[in-house]
Amino acid sequence: MNKVYPTAAAALEGKLRDGMLIAAGGFGLCGIPELLITAIRDSGVKGLTVASNNAGVDGFGLGQLLETRQVKKMISSYVGENAEFMRQYLSGELELEFNPQGTLAERMRAGGAGIPGFYTATGVGTVIAEGKEHHDFDGRTYILERGLVADLAIVKAWKADPSGNLVFRKTARNFNVPAATCGKFCVVEVEEVVPMGSLDPDTIHLPGIYVHRIVQGTHEKRIEQRTVRKREAV
């Protein structure tokens, strides 16, 4: 079955609606599904809840959806690089559900594995634990976190074959794998679509059973923060 679509908009056709929950891959500026995010922006869908490790930066990644006020709530770990995110949150325009990074990854993984909830000691005694069920195991207190199941998952991979088997390159593997598995419907953008059977099975990071649609395109490779040493005087 060929799952490749000609454009990001075509790959998302019929799968967007107001008020939906979207799980997005990426970490910082690495592995962000920017083509799909732009297509979501252009669709005009609104009232979104987005689960993502971070919220992109101003004007790029999920920052685009924040600028157009299409996101109602973020479920995130790190949001420190986005000034518009900060402005909306502090002004009460944007809801925020903070998750420790490992907890968010496990919530996605659990949702994809059909696990409704799990206990973790991370966050006990902090605002993260407020309103959550507590339970002691072997003398240590844990809090209950719910598995996360999204209406739509958008992720970015390096290579895919037409059936959706994916290979991620280096750190772009990050949140893309758990995000892909926790979506009821998964759309992937890739840098290269390779012929069926050309991928070594041992190199596949995510099997095609999780992937419903694919779009190939060119991507911008940004550096989040560039720090260089001053040139020494000759």
Secondary structure, DSSP 4 states (H G I P E B T S, - for coil): ---EESSHHHHHTT---TT-EEEE--BTTBS--HHHHHHHHHHT--SEEEE-SB--BTTBTTHHHHHTT-EEEEEESB-TT-HHHHHHHHTTSSEEEE--HHHHHHHHHHHHTT--EEEESTTTTSGGGTTS-EEEETTEEEEEEE---BSEEEEEEEEE-TT--EE--GGGGTTHHHHHHHBSSEEEEEEEE--TT-S-GGG-SB-GGG--EEEE-------S----PPPPP-
